[in-house]
Amino acid sequence: MASNKKNYYAVVRGRTPGLYKSWPEAEAEVRNFNDAKFKGFYSLGDALDYLAEHGITVPEHHSYVAEEPPEDCVLIYTDGGAIGNPGPGGYGVVLRYGNHRKELSQGFKETTNNRMELMACIAGLTALKKPSKVIIYSDSKYVVDSINKGWARRWRLNGWKKKDNKIVENRDLWRKLLDALDIHEVEFIWVKGHAGKKENERCDELAQRAARDHDQKRDEGYAKNDIAGLFS
């Protein structure tokens, strides 16, 4: 089952300000340091944003940003979008494990950006034949933050209602994604879109092509009001 622990620690004032991927490493930089300032984050993007707000940048080649994943880990790159939002849409997925590589994509006649981002993650995870260690790279903060900050699991516990008592949108897909996360050990990492990352750029190409494909499916779960979902 995926963990809710914080994955990144940004040290603004300490022995060596910067980004750290474990609390013991960050603690060594701030322990007994006068007026230390630091913060833990679930998302890599949020940690980098926090550092940038304080004038600290982390080079692209920094070991914590471009860290080599474990050899026994499946890498899943995802992207999705809709033309017009809502409108025709599609998702693209690249799975990598060792020397193995697989691409997935599908288009839909009418859907939304967020639904396609969610479907991409679901498609990648459901393609796995057994419980696995997984890293999912997504440029959707809607997806990454909702998982890493524990919001989606709280929505499920609260009967798919938010703190303001509003019904959660796309709960049919959140339900499927959380069910998949209960099977696999998954880490979500936010990546900046259109930043030249090879596999993420490929996912974008697959998603755009699928959104314009003639062989599109109907997104059965999509409805502007989704009245039926209130009773599921």
N, C-alpha and C positions, 0 to 999 in steps of 0.2 A: 504494500500500500504506500502511496506517495506520502512523503513527510511534509509537515508544515514548518519545519525549522527554517530559520533564516539562512540564506545561502551566501550572502555577500556582506562585507563590513567595510564601510568607508570611513577612513581616519582622516579628519581634517586638521586636527592638531594632535601631534604625537611625535614619537621619535623619528618615524619615517612616514609622513602622510601618504595616503594612497589607498589602493583597493586590496582587500584580503578576502580569501574564500573560506576561512574558518575562524571561529572565535578565538581559539588559542593563539593563532598568529596575530590577530588584531589586538588581543589583550596584552601581548608582550610589548606592543607599541604604545599602549596608553597607561599601563599599570604604573602607579607612582609618578606619572607625568603630570606636572602642574598645569591645571586648566585644560586638560585633554578634552577633545571634542570628537565624537565618532557616532556612528549610527549603523544599525543592521538593516538589511533589506532582503526581501524575497527575490526581487528582480534585479538582474544585472543592469538593465537600462536605468532603473531608478537609482541604483547606487552610483552609476556614472553621472547621472543628472545632478545628484546631490554634490558630488565632488566638483562638477563644473560650476555649480552655483557659488562655490567657495574658491574659484580660480584654480582648481587642480584638474588637470587633464591626464588621462591614462592613454599612452600610445597604443595604436592598434595591435602592435606586436607584443604587448604586455602579456606575460605568461598566464594571468588570470582571465584575460579576454580571449586569447587564442589557445587556451589550454587543450592539450591532446586528451580526448575522452578515453575512458578505459577500453581495453581491447574487447571485452565481453559485452559492450554496450551497443545497442541499436541506435543509430542516428536517424531521426525523422525530421525532414525539412518540409515546411508547409506554407501555403499561401492560398488566398481565396478572395473573390470580389464579385461585385455585380455591376453591370453597366446601367447606370441611372440610379441604382440603390433606392428603392427596389427596381429590379429589372432582370433580364437574363444574366445568369452568373455561372461561375465555375470555380473549381478548386484544383490545385496541383500539389502533388506530394512526391518527395524523393526519399526512399528508404535506403540506408547503407548499413551493412554489417560485414566487416572485414573486406574481402574482395567482391562481395555481392552487392548489387545495386538494382533497385526496382523503382519504376515510375508509375504513378497513379493519377488519374484525372477524370473529372465528370462535369458535364454541364447541366444546367437546369433552366427551365423556361422563364420562371420568375422567382426571385429570391432576394436576399440581402447580403451585403458584405460580411456582416457578423455571422450569418448562418454558414456562409461558405468557409470562413476561417474555422469555425467549429467543425464542420463536416470534414475538412482536410485533416484535422487532428484525429477525428474518429476513424476515418478511412485508413490512416497510417497505423493506428493501434489495432484495428480489427484485422489487418492484414497479417499480423503476427500469429504464428501457429502455437506458441506456448508462452507462459509468463516470462517476461524479459525485463532487463534493465534498459531504460530508454531515455534518450535526451531528445526533446522536441524543440526545434528552433522555429519561432513564429514572430512575425512583425506586428502581431495584433496584441496590443495592450489589453484590449477587451478580454481576450482569452487568457493571456499570461497572468495578468494581475488578478483576475477572478479566481484562478486556481492557486497561484502562489500566496495570495493574501487570505485564502480561506473563505472567500465570499461564496463561491459556488457550493461548497459543502454546507455552509450555514443556510443557504437558500433551500437545499434539499431537506435539512433538518426542520426548517420552518414551513414545510409544505409549499415550497416554491413561492414564498412571499419575502419581500425585502423589508428593511427596517421601517419604511414608511407605509407598509402593508400593501404595497402595489405588487401585482403579480409579475413574476420574472418572465421576461421575454425569452423566447427560444428554449423554454424549459425542456421540450422534447429532446433537443440535442444536448443540453447540459446533462440530462439524465443519462443519455447514452455515453457521454464522455466520462462522467464520474464512474459509471459501471465499469468502463474499460480501465480507469485508473485504479480501481479496486483490485484488478487482476495483475497489473504490471507495476514496476517500480519506476516512476517517471519523474524526470526533472524538466521543467519548462524554462527555456531561456529566450528572452526577448532579443530580437535583432532588428537593427534599423533597416527599413525597407529601401530597396533601390540603392544599396550602398556598395554594389559590386561584388557581393558574396556569390560565388559561382552557383551553388546548389539552390540558394534562395532565389536567385535570378531565374534559374530554370523552373522553379515552382511557379513563379510569376508568369513565365511564358506558357506553361501548361494551363494555368488557370484562365488566362486571357483567351487562349485558343478554345478551351472548353466553353467559355461564355459565348463564343461566336459559332460554336459547332451546330450542325443541323441535327445531330443525334443527341438531343437533350431530353432529360427526364423531367417529370413534374415533381417539384418539391412539395410533397404531401403535407409536411408539417408547417409550411408557410401559409399564413393567412393574416391579413392586416389586423384583425381583431382577435383571432384565435379563441373564439368563445368556447369551442368544445374543450379546449385544453384546461379550462377552469375546473372541469369536473373530472379530470383524469388523475 
